[in-house]
Amino acid sequence: MRRRAFFKSLIGATSSFGMVRHGYGGKKEALIPTSVASGAPFSRVVLATERGLSHGIRPVAEERIGNLLARSIETLFEENADTVWRRLFHPEDVVGLKVNCLAGKGLSTRLELVNAVCEALLQAGIKKHRIIIWDRADRDLERAGYSIERRKNRVQCFGTNKAGYTSRIYEHGYVGSQLSRIVTDYCSAIINLPVLKDHGIVGLSVGLKNFFGAINNPNKYHDNAGDPYVADVNMLTPIRSKTRLTICDAITPQYEGGPPYMPQWTWPMNSLLVSTDMVAMDQVGWDIVEEKRRENKFSSLAGAGREPVYINTAADAEHELGTNNSAKINVLKV
């Protein structure tokens, strides 16, 4: 199905599903939802929307975004949100929240969303000091409205500039990088919290691309619209084994001019995208951005010379990070 047709066909369908978590330490538990039809697993992506949630860069009511997040989790897992959080994360976990703060307040992961995630984790029994909000550098976090915090008995917030990179070089395919020690040494679990936005070189920045913020040399991997480099970065074992959930901030996405904040090309979508399959989420995000570009008389990303084919690569037989096949993605609208 062509992406335009797929985008227009997004429906709130649900189906029976099993669950598998590829979690910390290589364990597998019944946690990540997949549905089964004709012997093939389906991936679920929740598209949760609340009209009037946002007005540009103004703060969002935390109670409203917390409620939307809870409904998203319940829809994804078909279970009470509090129960899901307690099953996904355990008191002994150290949970890293990988935000995207490169573009400042206008186009970064909203603090209100991160606060809602922190509250859910606290209610699930995770102690404050075992939650780490992080990105590449303190200055990026501060520009996006976060406060650096390293004191005991507080939710932690700091950049890799404080934690440092590994001396070891992690390799897969065409990638060889040092990883943030927040990923390798500090955290047992990661929640990926990207922003839905256009990217002027690789076409799109959603879940997969957000982990360029976990390596020491992302500047090396933008050639060929990031293919296969974005997929290869996500194959690095600490990233792949520890990422348990992706919650994309699509409250005010951007369809052109990214990754810097260009307000003339944003729109109030007022949504979250939530999934355990980053490839499926990125595919849905790609469809959304392409549709918005068409509405505003912009060329497709392929026409602009920056089609994010790394999403296709992430789904191929070598990587198997998820599915980009629209026929195998259930988009659940809330």
Order of alpha helices (4+ residues) and beta strands (2+ residues): alpha-beta-beta-beta-alpha-alpha-beta-alpha-beta-alpha-beta-alpha-beta-beta-beta-beta-beta-alpha-alpha-beta-beta-alpha-alpha-beta
